Amino acid sequence: MYALVDCNNFFASCERVFRPDLNGKPVVILSNNDGCVIARSNEAKPFIPMGAPAFKYKNEFKHHYIHVFSSNYVLYGDFSARVMSMLTTYSPDIEIYSIDEAFLKLDGYDNYNLQDYGEHIKHKVTKGTGIPVSIGIAPTKSLSKLANRIAKKYPQKTKGVYIIDTEEKRIKALKWLKVEDIWGIGRRLSKRLNYSGIKTAYDFVQQDDKWLKRNFSVLEVKLKHDLLGIETLKLEDVKTKKSIATTRTFDKTYTDYETIRERVVTFACSCAEKLRKEKSNCNVIMVFIQTNRHQNTQKQYGRNIVIKTEFPTNSSIEIAKIAIVGLNKIFKTGFNYKKAGIVVMDLTPENQQQLNLFNNSNPKHLKLMQTIDKLNYSIGSQKIKLASQGMGRTWKMKQEKLSPRYTTQINEIITVRI
């Protein structure tokens, strides 16, 4: 059996832990630079759609007394780590699927009352972290996803825990679930399925394997079998990432080359630092810039360039140099740039390098990067930077409604007055 543990309205719940006065009140969380809504409490969902531009919904926020917060990823990441740490005590086999979801493999639990066990996990996690969770338990991963959806949809009846452990429950759940809500079925694919007369998950599993493979892919065949209760999708081990990206929407538009160049170099250094944490090198670097697509009255321009490196590297200096070469080829004057980014790809382990006869990464950079990372970790991120990053310049996202980092910053911890 698999258990999917999913935090309820995770970002909003994190904000409520230290603000219990917000319980039962509508809460929304905004994206970087307070751009659009990326998370909503149940109370806010009837009034605010997901992805709603914040500037367009200011009146709705005010009219419905909705509490608005900027994204506090430091706080959310810390709560996620706490939840996942607690879940590891309930099963040795765990797959952290996202910041607020994890699959537990419940092998050898045949003599357990899984309803009681699920309610026990739910109670302990909520009591230990303050984050409410819903739990779905079923013979396969996709069915546990479905069970979790039911637990979340009907919390009063299920007590936040639902188990699909009989054929009757499985069929009833499949007939209830719309095809677009099946785990792994995206919006485009659901439209194609609807066009073929497939409206529910039950309709989906009735299709012939050959027809699914011919018209879609082998992944849909595996998903069908998983929904039939045949274990097809296994727990995934932690894998090396295929790419690492650092992209940002600017607080305002910029036109001058030097400002964009400084941003691109900073993003390149961020990617390089992430590579070193992963103990990986990159072999391909993509640089992109673009204007504000929402400003129809302005001239629009967007371009990216992909550069193959001459050798595998995770040096901030080398990646920044390559990024500047790419920027020089795509930058055009006369445009108001709103976003830029760096993506490093074709990642390989740093201890497995194919040496080049004529050109290789500078060996002196290895110890230099280790020293920079150590100093930045001990005295504060971005204290040691490349000169091309602009030493006197401090960038900060627009976060006008940012809550304190209660759990990670000693000067921002909650104060209790007695």
Number of C-alpha atoms within 10 A of each C-alpha: 21 25 29 30 28 24 24 19 18 22 28 25 24 23 25 18 16 16 11 11 9 16 15 12 16 22 27 27 25 24 19 20 18 23 19 21 23 19 23 25 23 16 16 20 14 10 15 23 15 12 13 14 17 19 10 10 16 12 11 13 19 11 10 14 13 21 17 22 22 23 25 21 12 15 19 21 15 16 23 22 13 15 24 19 12 15 22 14 11 15 15 12 17 22 19 19 14 10 18 22 20 20 26 23 22 20 11 8 12 9 6 10 9 19 16 11 14 23 19 13 20 24 16 15 21 15 11 12 15 17 26 19 27 27 31 28 30 24 22 24 29 25 32 26 23 29 27 27 22 24 23 22 13 14 13 10 11 17 16 24 32 28 26 24 16 11 11 9 12 21 15 12 20 21 15 14 17 18 24 20 15 20 14 12 15 12 12 9 14 19 16 13 20 15 10 9 11 20 18 21 22 22 15 24 20 11 13 12 16 12 11 18 14 10 11 14 13 14 13 18 21 18 24 23 18 20 27 21 20 15 18 17 14 12 16 12 10 8 6 12 13 11 15 19 19 18 19 17 19 20 17 13 14 16 15 15 15 12 12 20 20 18 23 27 27 23 26 33 26 19 28 28 19 17 25 20 11 16 15 21 25 27 18 21 25 20 27 21 22 19 22 20 14 8 10 8 7 12 12 15 16 17 15 17 15 16 15 14 14 13 16 25 27 28 27 24 19 17 26 27 15 19 27 16 14 20 24 11 12 14 21 17 9 10 19 20 26 19 21 24 23 29 20 25 19 16 22 21 15 16 9 10 13 10 11 11 6 6 9 14 16 11 9 9 16 14 10 13 18 14 13 17 19 14 15 15 12 10 10 11 13 18 14 15 15 15 10 15 20 15 12 7 8 8 9 9 14 17 18 11 15 15 16 17 19 18 15 12 11 9 10 12 13 12 8 5 4 3
